[in-house]
Amino acid sequence: MRADILAALNEERAARRAAILVTQIPDGSQRLVRESEIEADPLADTLRKHFASGKSGLVETGEGQAFLTVQVPPVRLVVIGAVHISQAMAPMAAALDLALTVIDPRTAFATPERFPGIDLVAEWPDTAFAGPVPPLDRYCALAALTHDPKIDDPALAAGLRAGCFYIGALGSRKTHAARVARLGQTGFTEAEIGRIHAPIGLPTGAVSPAEIALSVLSEIVAELRRAPRPEVA
Amino acid sequence: MLNTDTDILSAAQTWRREGRDVALATVIETWGSAPRPVGSHLIIDGDGNFLGSVSGGCVEGEVMVEAADVIENGQPRVLEFGVADETAWRAGLSCGGRIRVFVERVD
């Protein structure tokens, strides 16, 4: 591997950007394809699938076998609200290898006793994203669970601006209709607001906090693993 | 913590910058119950220091021998290991799986 290719691959990872290293097995020649460069690549269709799955693997090409070293940033899950559902969600997120951060400015909720070993930030979302919590990006899932517009809305707005791959908000259809109206007034388009999953979670009929946490995580996994639609890709 | 495959690539760059000769081994294909998934990395330097893994320790020794050659002549190569493969390689996978490993020099 050329030193400059290795350096570029490491640089992409440090910046939390996806990239694929294509190695032609017959002769060992290599090229690095950043996500923004897919369309110009002869293997565009194949690369798109591997960016979506995040899996490395061998593929057949016109020039023989090639190995794709797929590097996608680790997925982060940012939960707004140190609530009962978040407590139930913490061990499930760990099992799914989702790096969890819980944000809640209400210090009565955001206590280490309630969230042992969890990255917990007792700040308002805007303050959290400006400092202690790394900025949101498209490899983040955001779940707003406080039911309180003062806390949830700024986080949802940040998630929409950052292009998080998943944004969900707890609340009934009625609650969500009011939320849609509020976000619309702050300048988000209908299509942008339409990216918010609400009511949150797959419709499993979940009742308990753990069941709701499971339905939210299932929805996140479904969104993560869904093959990109051609019009978005 | 140096525990993920991407950390291994950072280490490869660091080692190279320190002036060490480095070979990179990558699991490119597995069959059966292979111990490490496709994409797993192992790096080896000219003195035989290594980091990462391509198996549960069953074939690393053999990969290191090959890596010394790759560092010497710069030609990448594909190694194949498996229990039914004793004619080609001394090492085998006791788990019964088979793996293919791509070994290249980091220039």
Chai-1 contact restraints between the chains, C-beta under 6 A:
chainA,res_idxA,chainB,res_idxB,connection_type,confidence,min_distance_angstrom,max_distance_angstrom,comment,restraint_id
A,M1,B,E104,contact,1.0,0.0,6.0,A-B,restraint_1
A,M1,B,V106,contact,1.0,0.0,6.0,A-B,restraint_2
A,R2,B,D107,contact,1.0,0.0,6.0,A-B,restraint_3
A,A3,B,D107,contact,1.0,0.0,6.0,A-B,restraint_4
A,L6,B,Q13,contact,1.0,0.0,6.0,A-B,restraint_5
A,N10,B,L9,contact,1.0,0.0,6.0,A-B,restraint_6
A,N10,B,S10,contact,1.0,0.0,6.0,A-B,restraint_7
A,N10,B,Q13,contact,1.0,0.0,6.0,A-B,restraint_8
A,R13,B,T6,contact,1.0,0.0,6.0,A-B,restraint_9
A,G28,B,P76,contact,1.0,0.0,6.0,A-B,restraint_10
A,G28,B,E104,contact,1.0,0.0,6.0,A-B,restraint_11
A,S56,B,V38,contact,1.0,0.0,6.0,A-B,restraint_12
A,S56,B,G39,contact,1.0,0.0,6.0,A-B,restraint_13
A,G57,B,V38,contact,1.0,0.0,6.0,A-B,restraint_14
A,L58,B,I28,contact,1.0,0.0,6.0,A-B,restraint_15
A,L58,B,E29,contact,1.0,0.0,6.0,A-B,restraint_16
A,F67,B,I28,contact,1.0,0.0,6.0,A-B,restraint_17
